Amino acid sequence: MPQNTPSRCILLLGKNGQVGWELQRALAPLGNVIDLDRQGHNGLTGDLSDLDGLRHTVRGLKPQVIVNAAAYTAVDRAEEERDLATRVNTEAPAVLAEEAKALDALLVHYSTDYVFDGSGEAPWKESDSVGPLNHYGATKLAGERHIQASGCRHLIFRTSWVYASRGVNFLATMARLMRERDALQVINDQLGTPTGAELIADVTAHAIAQGLGDADIEGLYHLAPAGETNWHGYASFIAECLQKQGIEVQATPERIKPIPTAKWPTPAQRPLNSRLDTTRLEKAFSLRLPPWQQGVARVLQELYAKP
């Protein structure tokens, strides 16, 4: 067995986000994980709005793998804070890609179903034409393209409807509101797949382990569990899970009213079809993705486990 083999350095950005938190666990067996958030430490920064600081950090650490789990994700606010959203979602990935290319490092980056216009009824493939409906989606698409154009080694995962046991997300918000209100209205004409941060992190770790030894599988992939639903169906499932756990719910499934998107206007337009075809991912990495309900039920058990 080789002696004094240097540990692989993995730079993780966005360590306290939903996906970043799970990545701290999932990446640990693969090397020495240097995890950073916006505050940073020891002269290093994970603040994607600080482009010079980001360059300094990558050049100082010289990681073999860079995992960018940080992003500007306030979809509606991005319509007003356009410059900040662009810097974080477009310019920062371009910087990371340039530095990764110089180091011959593998860059892992996350994108979104919002790069599509939401038309049609079929799940989106990686090769399908894009057409974001809002500024957030446009900045994420531009970030993807900078990475691809840089020529760096990369894995880009587009995902959708991300949730976790921590942070602000639809699952946590609905679970709270169901216990506080006796009725809810939830959109039923936007289709997609709830994707757990835990699944994203586990697939990422698996892909990195495989990708470091096989340049042919680098590229763009769609990552989401099996199946599909709409926001109303998702909310109803959450309510059913809570009831099965013995949690008192005021807004029971029959008290959750379906409404169309037109009845719930937002500053940023959302795509109606956010379904992602994951065939390429499953074939490349020999994966069988679980049904979306499995991850949702598990997180609710974690959140509301009785002592």
C-alpha positions in Angstrom: 0.0 0.0 0.0 1.5 3.4 -1.0 2.9 5.4 1.9 2.4 9.2 2.4 -0.1 9.5 -0.4 -1.3 13.1 -0.4 -5.0 13.5 0.3 -7.1 14.8 -2.6 -8.2 18.4 -1.9 -11.8 19.1 -2.5 -13.0 22.8 -2.3 -16.7 23.0 -1.4 -18.5 26.3 -1.8 -21.9 27.0 -0.2 -21.3 24.6 2.7 -24.3 25.8 4.7 -26.9 25.7 1.9 -29.3 22.8 1.6 -27.1 20.9 -0.9 -23.8 22.1 0.6 -24.7 20.8 4.1 -25.4 17.3 2.7 -22.2 17.5 0.6 -20.1 17.9 3.7 -21.1 14.4 4.6 -21.1 12.8 1.1 -17.7 14.2 0.0 -15.9 13.3 3.2 -14.7 9.8 2.1 -13.3 11.2 -1.2 -10.6 13.5 0.2 -9.8 16.5 2.3 -12.8 18.7 2.1 -12.2 22.5 2.6 -15.7 23.8 3.0 -16.5 27.5 2.8 -19.4 29.8 3.0 -19.6 33.6 2.4 -17.8 34.4 5.7 -14.8 32.2 4.8 -11.8 31.9 7.1 -8.0 32.2 7.2 -8.0 34.6 4.2 -10.2 32.3 2.1 -13.7 33.1 0.9 -16.6 31.2 -0.5 -18.5 34.5 -1.4 -19.4 34.2 -5.0 -20.0 37.9 -5.3 -16.3 38.5 -4.5 -14.7 37.4 -7.7 -11.1 38.4 -6.8 -11.4 36.7 -3.5 -12.7 33.6 -5.2 -9.7 33.5 -7.5 -7.3 34.0 -4.6 -9.0 31.1 -2.7 -8.8 28.6 -5.6 -5.2 29.6 -6.4 -4.2 29.3 -2.8 -5.7 25.9 -2.2 -5.0 24.3 -5.6 -7.9 21.8 -5.2 -8.2 18.7 -7.4 -12.0 19.1 -7.2 -14.2 22.2 -6.9 -17.8 21.7 -5.9 -19.9 24.8 -6.3 -23.1 24.4 -4.2 -23.5 28.2 -3.8 -25.9 30.3 -5.9 -28.3 33.2 -5.9 -31.6 31.4 -5.6 -34.1 34.1 -4.7 -36.0 33.7 -8.0 -38.4 36.7 -7.6 -35.8 39.0 -6.0 -33.5 38.3 -8.9 -35.8 40.4 -11.1 -34.7 43.4 -9.2 -31.2 42.4 -8.0 -30.1 41.6 -11.5 -26.5 42.6 -11.2 -26.0 40.6 -8.0 -27.7 37.5 -9.4 -25.6 37.8 -12.6 -22.4 38.1 -10.6 -23.1 35.1 -8.4 -24.8 32.8 -11.0 -22.9 33.7 -14.2 -19.6 35.5 -13.5 -18.5 33.5 -10.5 -18.9 30.1 -12.3 -16.9 31.6 -15.2 -14.1 32.4 -12.7 -14.2 29.0 -11.2 -14.1 27.4 -14.6 -11.0 29.5 -15.6 -9.2 28.5 -12.4 -10.2 24.8 -12.7 -8.9 24.8 -16.3 -5.6 26.2 -15.2 -5.3 23.6 -12.4 -6.7 20.7 -14.5 -9.3 20.4 -11.6 -12.7 18.9 -11.9 -15.5 21.5 -11.5 -18.9 20.3 -10.2 -21.7 22.8 -10.6 -25.5 22.8 -10.1 -28.0 24.3 -12.5 -31.8 24.3 -12.8 -34.9 23.3 -14.7 -35.6 27.0 -15.0 -33.2 27.1 -18.1 -36.2 25.8 -20.0 -39.4 27.6 -21.1 -41.7 25.1 -19.6 -43.5 24.2 -22.8 -44.7 20.8 -23.9 -45.5 17.7 -21.9 -42.4 15.6 -22.1 -39.5 15.6 -19.6 -36.6 17.8 -20.8 -33.5 16.2 -22.1 -30.0 17.7 -21.9 -30.0 18.2 -25.7 -33.3 20.1 -25.8 -33.5 23.8 -26.7 -33.4 26.2 -23.7 -35.3 29.4 -23.2 -35.5 30.7 -19.6 -38.6 32.7 -18.6 -36.9 34.7 -15.8 -33.6 36.4 -14.9 -32.7 33.7 -12.5 -32.9 31.0 -15.2 -31.0 33.2 -17.6 -28.1 33.7 -15.2 -27.9 30.0 -14.5 -27.9 29.1 -18.2 -25.2 31.7 -18.8 -23.2 30.1 -16.0 -23.5 26.7 -17.6 -22.3 28.0 -20.9 -19.2 29.7 -19.4 -18.2 26.5 -17.8 -18.7 24.5 -21.0 -16.8 27.1 -23.1 -13.9 27.2 -20.7 -12.7 23.7 -21.7 -12.3 22.7 -18.0 -13.2 19.3 -16.8 -16.7 19.6 -15.4 -19.9 17.9 -14.2 -23.0 20.1 -14.4 -26.2 18.8 -12.7 -29.5 20.4 -13.5 -32.0 19.7 -10.8 -35.4 20.9 -9.7 -37.6 21.7 -6.7 -34.8 21.2 -4.1 -35.7 20.5 -0.5 -33.9 19.4 2.7 -34.5 19.1 6.4 -32.8 22.5 6.8 -33.2 25.9 5.1 -36.2 27.5 3.5 -38.0 25.3 0.9 -41.5 24.3 -0.1 -41.6 21.2 2.0 -40.7 22.9 5.2 -43.0 25.9 4.5 -46.0 23.7 3.6 -45.5 21.4 6.7 -45.5 24.5 8.9 -48.5 26.1 7.3 -50.6 22.9 7.4 -50.2 23.0 11.1 -51.1 26.7 11.4 -53.9 27.1 8.9 -57.1 25.2 8.3 -57.0 25.7 4.5 -54.4 26.3 1.8 -54.3 27.1 -1.9 -51.6 25.5 -4.0 -50.8 25.7 -7.7 -51.6 22.6 -9.7 -50.5 23.4 -13.3 -46.7 23.4 -12.8 -45.3 19.9 -13.1 -41.9 18.7 -11.8 -40.2 16.5 -9.4 -39.2 17.3 -5.7 -35.5 16.6 -5.3 -33.9 16.0 -2.0 -30.5 17.6 -1.2 -29.4 14.3 0.2 -30.0 12.5 -3.1 -28.1 15.3 -5.0 -25.2 15.0 -2.6 -25.0 11.2 -2.8 -25.2 11.2 -6.6 -22.5 14.0 -6.8 -20.1 12.0 -4.6 -20.7 8.9 -6.7 -20.2 10.8 -10.0 -17.0 12.5 -8.7 -15.5 9.1 -7.7 -16.3 7.8 -11.2 -15.6 10.9 -13.1 -12.1 11.4 -11.8 -11.0 8.3 -13.6 -13.1 8.6 -16.7 -13.1 11.8 -18.7 -15.7 10.5 -21.1 -18.5 10.9 -18.6 -17.8 14.5 -17.8 -20.5 16.9 -19.0 -24.1 18.0 -18.4 -26.7 15.8 -16.7 -30.3 16.1 -15.3 -30.6 14.9 -11.7 -34.0 14.3 -10.1 -35.8 11.3 -8.6 -38.2 9.1 -10.4 -41.8 10.2 -11.0 -43.5 13.6 -11.3 -46.2 15.7 -9.6 -47.4 19.2 -9.3 -47.2 21.6 -6.3 -50.7 20.7 -5.2 -50.0 17.0 -5.4 -46.7 17.6 -3.5 -48.5 19.5 -0.8 -51.2 16.9 -0.4 -48.5 14.1 -0.1 -46.8 16.2 2.7 -50.1 16.4 4.5 -50.7 12.7 4.2 -47.3 11.9 5.5 -47.7 14.1 8.5 -51.0 12.5 9.3 -49.5 9.0 9.1 -46.8 10.2 11.6 -49.5 11.3 14.0 -48.8 15.0 13.5 -51.9 17.1 13.9 -52.7 18.9 10.6 -55.4 21.5 10.2 -55.0 21.9 6.4 -55.8 18.2 5.6 -55.5 17.0 2.0 -59.1 17.7 1.3 -58.6 21.3 2.6 -55.8 22.0 0.1 -57.4 23.7 -2.9 -55.8 23.4 -6.3 -55.4 26.7 -8.2 -53.8 27.6 -11.6 -50.6 29.7 -11.8 -52.7 32.6 -13.1 -54.3 32.9 -9.7 -50.9 33.3 -8.0 -48.9 35.9 -9.9 -45.2 36.4 -9.0 -42.6 38.8 -10.2 -40.7 36.0 -12.0 -42.5 33.8 -14.4 -42.3 30.1 -13.7 -42.1 27.2 -16.2 -45.2 25.0 -16.3 -43.2 21.9 -17.3 -40.1 21.3 -15.1 -39.9 17.6 -15.6 -36.3 16.4 -16.3 -35.3 13.3 -18.2 -32.6 11.5 -16.2 -31.9 8.7 -18.6 -28.4 10.0 -19.5 -27.4 10.3 -15.8 -28.7 6.8 -14.9 -26.9 5.2 -17.8 -23.6 7.0 -17.4 -23.3 6.3 -13.7 -25.2 3.0 -13.4 -27.8 4.5 -11.2 -31.4 3.7 -10.3 -33.1 6.8 -9.0 -35.7 6.3 -6.2 -39.3 7.7 -6.4 -39.6 11.3 -5.2 -42.1 10.3 -2.5 -39.4 8.2 -0.7 -37.1 11.2 0.0 -40.0 13.5 1.0 -41.3 11.0 3.5 -37.8 10.4 4.9 -37.2 14.2 5.5 -40.6 14.6 7.1 -39.8 11.7 9.5 -36.5 13.5 10.3 -38.2 16.8 10.9 -41.1 15.6 13.0 -39.8 12.4 14.6 -41.4 11.9 18.0 -39.1 11.4 21.0 
